[in-house]
């Protein structure tokens, strides 16, 4: 499906990263994909990721992505175990990550989460604050590589993905974390480079 879409877009050289969203699944359920050679996995919760991956991550060269909200009291563990954080959304969190990455001498790659739908129940900064927040985060030494969004579930995602692509270009970032099992092909049309796919890989969660 992905290759066909890229051919349709005349972008067959583009290779998006597929993050297999393994949240809530036990390691036994995930192991066939690890043994196949897949390297990028996504988790929502820091503690669950620590317990699940601590014995498997390094020996399998896994890239672990935090795709859920990160609380400041979990930053120490998050920086320790995650290679990517997709949910930076406030200055307090940015400062805490900056402090912790200095202590651990480890810099995770980070996406700024944008709340394009301005939904109260979702995290993310307002797009109007992006330039200021991006500069603030870069000045703290954070390795900001791109933007992330989760569009409203009841609206056409294409408009939101288009906005994300324009915002990314505006601040000259290369990576876009957007697109899930239900809309990843639409996300590809708008330059998504990290696709967060769960149920299409592992099946429905119980």
Beta strands, then each sheet from edge to edge (+ up, - down):
strand 1: 17-21
strand 2: 40-43
strand 3: 63-66
strand 4: 84-88
strand 5: 109-113
strand 6: 143-148
strand 7: 175-177
strand 8: 194-197
sheet 1: 7+ 6+ 5+ 4+ 3+ 2+ 1+ 8+
end
